[in-house]
Amino acid sequence: MHDPIGDVSQQKKRILILDDETTVQNSLRIVLNYQGYNVETASTGAEGFRLLEIDRFDLLILDIKIPDVDGFEILERVHESHPNLKVFIITGFGTLDIARKALAYGALHYFDKPIDLERFINSVNKTLKN
């Protein structure tokens, strides 16, 4: 007999949003919760690393400008410690060079703020519902 409680594929996908703007955190959390995801948020690199060490996430949504740690350092550390964690970059300070660097560091997608929510949600769903 199939046990849906023990079946990992039946569990909600978990997303960590690491962004120092609470408005962005709250907006994305509401939209992603509505899509059926379990969402946690962090405002600092230290808080984000702590959550990554104590819990499992399927997707990290990372603002490249975090007050206590450079976003590329976070991306590099996450790639080393959690090589299977998918990462999306969001930023209000986007340039073509930053986008290229983010993708070179292993990010799957790159979004400028303000975020095009339709494109963002489509990317999240496509990435996590495989």
PyRosetta script that sets phi, psi and omega in degrees:
from pyrosetta import init, pose_from_sequence

init()
pose = pose_from_sequence("MHDPIGDVSQQKKRILILDDETTVQNSLRIVLNYQGYNVETASTGAEGFRLLEIDRFDLLILDIKIPDVDGFEILERVHESHPNLKVFIITGFGTLDIARKALAYGALHYFDKPIDLERFINSVNKTLKN")
pose.set_psi(1, 142.3)
pose.set_omega(1, -177.8)
pose.set_phi(2, -83.5)
pose.set_psi(2, 130.4)
pose.set_omega(2, -179.8)
pose.set_phi(3, -106.8)
pose.set_psi(3, 100.3)
pose.set_omega(3, -177.2)
pose.set_phi(4, -66.8)
pose.set_psi(4, -23.8)
pose.set_omega(4, 179.6)
pose.set_phi(5, -69.8)
pose.set_psi(5, -37.5)
pose.set_omega(5, -179.5)
pose.set_phi(6, -87.4)
pose.set_psi(6, -6.2)
pose.set_omega(6, -177.1)
pose.set_phi(7, -84.1)
pose.set_psi(7, 114.6)
pose.set_omega(7, -177.9)
pose.set_phi(8, -60.2)
pose.set_psi(8, -34.5)
pose.set_omega(8, -178.1)
pose.set_phi(9, -66.2)
pose.set_psi(9, -20.7)
pose.set_omega(9, 179.4)
pose.set_phi(10, -88.7)
pose.set_psi(10, -10.5)
pose.set_omega(10, -179.3)
pose.set_phi(11, -80.2)
pose.set_psi(11, 150.4)
pose.set_omega(11, 178.1)
pose.set_phi(12, -64.0)
pose.set_psi(12, 137.9)
pose.set_omega(12, 174.8)
pose.set_phi(13, -70.6)
pose.set_psi(13, 143.5)
pose.set_omega(13, -175.3)
pose.set_phi(14, -108.0)
pose.set_psi(14, 134.4)
pose.set_omega(14, -178.1)
pose.set_phi(15, -125.9)
pose.set_psi(15, 135.6)
pose.set_omega(15, 172.9)
pose.set_phi(16, -110.3)
pose.set_psi(16, 124.8)
pose.set_omega(16, 174.9)
pose.set_phi(17, -102.9)
pose.set_psi(17, 118.7)
pose.set_omega(17, 178.1)
pose.set_phi(18, -112.7)
pose.set_psi(18, 98.5)
pose.set_omega(18, -176.5)
pose.set_phi(19, -151.7)
pose.set_psi(19, 136.9)
pose.set_omega(19, -177.7)
pose.set_phi(20, -81.7)
pose.set_psi(20, -5.7)
pose.set_omega(20, 178.4)
pose.set_phi(21, -94.8)
pose.set_psi(21, 112.1)
pose.set_omega(21, -177.7)
pose.set_phi(22, -64.0)
pose.set_psi(22, -30.5)
pose.set_omega(22, 177.6)
pose.set_phi(23, -62.5)
pose.set_psi(23, -43.6)
pose.set_omega(23, 178.2)
pose.set_phi(24, -65.8)
pose.set_psi(24, -46.5)
pose.set_omega(24, 178.2)
pose.set_phi(25, -54.0)
pose.set_psi(25, -52.3)
pose.set_omega(25, -175.6)
pose.set_phi(26, -65.9)
pose.set_psi(26, -42.4)
pose.set_omega(26, 179.6)
pose.set_phi(27, -62.0)
pose.set_psi(27, -48.8)
pose.set_omega(27, -179.2)
pose.set_phi(28, -66.8)
pose.set_psi(28, -37.4)
pose.set_omega(28, 178.7)
pose.set_phi(29, -60.7)
pose.set_psi(29, -46.6)
pose.set_omega(29, -179.5)
pose.set_phi(30, -60.0)
pose.set_psi(30, -48.3)
pose.set_omega(30, -178.6)
pose.set_phi(31, -63.2)
pose.set_psi(31, -44.0)
pose.set_omega(31, -177.7)
pose.set_phi(32, -72.9)
pose.set_psi(32, -36.4)
pose.set_omega(32, 174.0)
pose.set_phi(33, -60.4)
pose.set_psi(33, -41.8)
pose.set_omega(33, 178.6)
pose.set_phi(34, -61.4)
pose.set_psi(34, -31.1)
pose.set_omega(34, 178.0)
pose.set_phi(35, -78.8)
pose.set_psi(35, -5.5)
pose.set_omega(35, 176.8)
pose.set_phi(36, 99.5)
pose.set_psi(36, 12.9)
pose.set_omega(36, -179.5)
pose.set_phi(37, -96.1)
pose.set_psi(37, 153.8)
pose.set_omega(37, 174.5)
pose.set_phi(38, -96.2)
pose.set_psi(38, 118.7)
pose.set_omega(38, -170.0)
pose.set_phi(39, -119.6)
pose.set_psi(39, 132.7)
pose.set_omega(39, 171.8)
pose.set_phi(40, -116.0)
pose.set_psi(40, 156.3)
pose.set_omega(40, 178.4)
pose.set_phi(41, -130.9)
pose.set_psi(41, 155.6)
pose.set_omega(41, 175.3)
pose.set_phi(42, -145.6)
pose.set_psi(42, 147.4)
pose.set_omega(42, -177.8)
pose.set_phi(43, -105.2)
pose.set_psi(43, -15.0)
pose.set_omega(43, -178.4)
pose.set_phi(44, -130.9)
pose.set_psi(44, 159.6)
pose.set_omega(44, 175.5)
pose.set_phi(45, -60.1)
pose.set_psi(45, -41.6)
pose.set_omega(45, -179.4)
pose.set_phi(46, -60.1)
pose.set_psi(46, -45.4)
pose.set_omega(46, 179.3)
pose.set_phi(47, -65.2)
pose.set_psi(47, -40.7)
pose.set_omega(47, 178.5)
pose.set_phi(48, -62.7)
pose.set_psi(48, -44.8)
pose.set_omega(48, 178.1)
pose.set_phi(49, -62.6)
pose.set_psi(49, -39.9)
pose.set_omega(49, 178.5)
pose.set_phi(50, -60.1)
pose.set_psi(50, -46.8)
pose.set_omega(50, 179.5)
pose.set_phi(51, -64.2)
pose.set_psi(51, -39.2)
pose.set_omega(51, 178.9)
pose.set_phi(52, -65.0)
pose.set_psi(52, -30.3)
pose.set_omega(52, -179.9)
pose.set_phi(53, -78.6)
pose.set_psi(53, -28.1)
pose.set_omega(53, -175.8)
pose.set_phi(54, -101.3)
pose.set_psi(54, -8.3)
pose.set_omega(54, -176.4)
pose.set_phi(55, -142.5)
pose.set_psi(55, 165.8)
pose.set_omega(55, 179.2)
pose.set_phi(56, -107.2)
pose.set_psi(56, 133.5)
pose.set_omega(56, 178.2)
pose.set_phi(57, -126.6)
pose.set_psi(57, 151.6)
pose.set_omega(57, 178.3)
pose.set_phi(58, -95.8)
pose.set_psi(58, -23.9)
pose.set_omega(58, -177.2)
pose.set_phi(59, -148.8)
pose.set_psi(59, 136.3)
pose.set_omega(59, 172.1)
pose.set_phi(60, -111.3)
pose.set_psi(60, 124.2)
pose.set_omega(60, 174.0)
pose.set_phi(61, -104.5)
pose.set_psi(61, 112.2)
pose.set_omega(61, -167.8)
pose.set_phi(62, -118.8)
pose.set_psi(62, 122.7)
pose.set_omega(62, 170.5)
pose.set_phi(63, -77.4)
pose.set_psi(63, 133.4)
pose.set_omega(63, -175.7)
pose.set_phi(64, -73.4)
pose.set_psi(64, -19.7)
pose.set_omega(64, 179.0)
pose.set_phi(65, -108.1)
pose.set_psi(65, 97.4)
pose.set_omega(65, 177.6)
pose.set_phi(66, -115.9)
pose.set_psi(66, 137.2)
pose.set_omega(66, -173.1)
pose.set_phi(67, -58.4)
pose.set_psi(67, -39.3)
pose.set_omega(67, -171.5)
pose.set_phi(68, -96.8)
pose.set_psi(68, -17.0)
pose.set_omega(68, -177.5)
pose.set_phi(69, -146.4)
pose.set_psi(69, 138.7)
pose.set_omega(69, 175.7)
pose.set_phi(70, -63.1)
pose.set_psi(70, 135.0)
pose.set_omega(70, -178.4)
pose.set_phi(71, -58.4)
pose.set_psi(71, -34.2)
pose.set_omega(71, 178.4)
pose.set_phi(72, -70.1)
pose.set_psi(72, -32.1)
pose.set_omega(72, 174.2)
pose.set_phi(73, -65.7)
pose.set_psi(73, -42.1)
pose.set_omega(73, 177.0)
pose.set_phi(74, -60.5)
pose.set_psi(74, -47.9)
pose.set_omega(74, -179.5)
pose.set_phi(75, -58.6)
pose.set_psi(75, -43.4)
pose.set_omega(75, 179.1)
pose.set_phi(76, -65.2)
pose.set_psi(76, -45.1)
pose.set_omega(76, 179.4)
pose.set_phi(77, -65.0)
pose.set_psi(77, -40.1)
pose.set_omega(77, 178.2)
pose.set_phi(78, -64.5)
pose.set_psi(78, -42.2)
pose.set_omega(78, 179.4)
pose.set_phi(79, -60.5)
pose.set_psi(79, -37.5)
pose.set_omega(79, 179.7)
pose.set_phi(80, -74.5)
pose.set_psi(80, -43.8)
pose.set_omega(80, -173.6)
pose.set_phi(81, -88.7)
pose.set_psi(81, -24.3)
pose.set_omega(81, -179.1)
pose.set_phi(82, -136.5)
pose.set_psi(82, 68.6)
pose.set_omega(82, -171.8)
pose.set_phi(83, -61.1)
pose.set_psi(83, -20.8)
pose.set_omega(83, -179.4)
pose.set_phi(84, -93.9)
pose.set_psi(84, -4.2)
pose.set_omega(84, -179.9)
pose.set_phi(85, -74.0)
pose.set_psi(85, 125.6)
pose.set_omega(85, 177.9)
pose.set_phi(86, -80.7)
pose.set_psi(86, 142.5)
pose.set_omega(86, -176.1)
pose.set_phi(87, -131.3)
pose.set_psi(87, 131.6)
pose.set_omega(87, 170.0)
pose.set_phi(88, -111.3)
pose.set_psi(88, 138.5)
pose.set_omega(88, 176.5)
pose.set_phi(89, -101.7)
pose.set_psi(89, 135.5)
pose.set_omega(89, 171.7)
pose.set_phi(90, -127.3)
pose.set_psi(90, 144.5)
pose.set_omega(90, 179.8)
pose.set_phi(91, -158.3)
pose.set_psi(91, 149.6)
pose.set_omega(91, 173.1)
pose.set_phi(92, -97.3)
pose.set_psi(92, 0.8)
pose.set_omega(92, -176.4)
pose.set_phi(93, -123.0)
pose.set_psi(93, 42.5)
pose.set_omega(93, -172.0)
pose.set_phi(94, -75.4)
pose.set_psi(94, 141.7)
pose.set_omega(94, 170.6)
pose.set_phi(95, -138.6)
pose.set_psi(95, 165.6)
pose.set_omega(95, 177.6)
pose.set_phi(96, -61.4)
pose.set_psi(96, -38.6)
pose.set_omega(96, 178.9)
pose.set_phi(97, -64.0)
pose.set_psi(97, -41.7)
pose.set_omega(97, 178.4)
pose.set_phi(98, -64.4)
pose.set_psi(98, -42.3)
pose.set_omega(98, 178.6)
pose.set_phi(99, -61.0)
pose.set_psi(99, -46.7)
pose.set_omega(99, 178.7)
pose.set_phi(100, -61.1)
pose.set_psi(100, -44.5)
pose.set_omega(100, -179.0)
pose.set_phi(101, -63.8)
pose.set_psi(101, -42.8)
pose.set_omega(101, 179.6)
pose.set_phi(102, -60.1)
pose.set_psi(102, -45.6)
pose.set_omega(102, 179.2)
pose.set_phi(103, -67.1)
pose.set_psi(103, -36.8)
pose.set_omega(103, 177.2)
pose.set_phi(104, -65.4)
pose.set_psi(104, -31.6)
pose.set_omega(104, 178.5)
pose.set_phi(105, -81.6)
pose.set_psi(105, 0.2)
pose.set_omega(105, 173.6)
pose.set_phi(106, 109.0)
pose.set_psi(106, 2.6)
pose.set_omega(106, 176.6)
pose.set_phi(107, -67.8)
pose.set_psi(107, 143.2)
pose.set_omega(107, 179.2)
pose.set_phi(108, -82.5)
pose.set_psi(108, -36.9)
pose.set_omega(108, -177.9)
pose.set_phi(109, -140.4)
pose.set_psi(109, 159.5)
pose.set_omega(109, -178.4)
pose.set_phi(110, -135.7)
pose.set_psi(110, 128.7)
pose.set_omega(110, -178.6)
pose.set_phi(111, -130.1)
pose.set_psi(111, 131.8)
pose.set_omega(111, 172.7)
pose.set_phi(112, -84.4)
pose.set_psi(112, 147.7)
pose.set_omega(112, 172.2)
pose.set_phi(113, -89.9)
pose.set_psi(113, 142.8)
pose.set_omega(113, -2.8)
pose.set_phi(114, -69.2)
pose.set_psi(114, 143.3)
pose.set_omega(114, -173.1)
pose.set_phi(115, -78.3)
pose.set_psi(115, 134.6)
pose.set_omega(115, 171.4)
pose.set_phi(116, -74.9)
pose.set_psi(116, 100.0)
pose.set_omega(116, -172.0)
pose.set_phi(117, -61.8)
pose.set_psi(117, -37.1)
pose.set_omega(117, -179.9)
pose.set_phi(118, -63.2)
pose.set_psi(118, -47.8)
pose.set_omega(118, 178.1)
pose.set_phi(119, -63.7)
pose.set_psi(119, -41.8)
pose.set_omega(119, -179.7)
pose.set_phi(120, -61.5)
pose.set_psi(120, -52.3)
pose.set_omega(120, -178.7)
pose.set_phi(121, -62.4)
pose.set_psi(121, -41.5)
pose.set_omega(121, 177.1)
pose.set_phi(122, -59.2)
pose.set_psi(122, -41.1)
pose.set_omega(122, 179.6)
pose.set_phi(123, -67.0)
pose.set_psi(123, -42.6)
pose.set_omega(123, 178.5)
pose.set_phi(124, -61.8)
pose.set_psi(124, -50.1)
pose.set_omega(124, -178.5)
pose.set_phi(125, -61.1)
pose.set_psi(125, -43.6)
pose.set_omega(125, 179.4)
pose.set_phi(126, -63.2)
pose.set_psi(126, -39.3)
pose.set_omega(126, -178.4)
pose.set_phi(127, -71.6)
pose.set_psi(127, -40.5)
pose.set_omega(127, -172.2)
pose.set_phi(128, -97.3)
pose.set_psi(128, -14.8)
pose.set_omega(128, -176.8)
pose.set_phi(129, -103.5)
pose.set_psi(129, 32.1)
pose.set_omega(129, 177.2)
pose.set_phi(130, -87.7)
pose.dump_pdb("model.pdb")
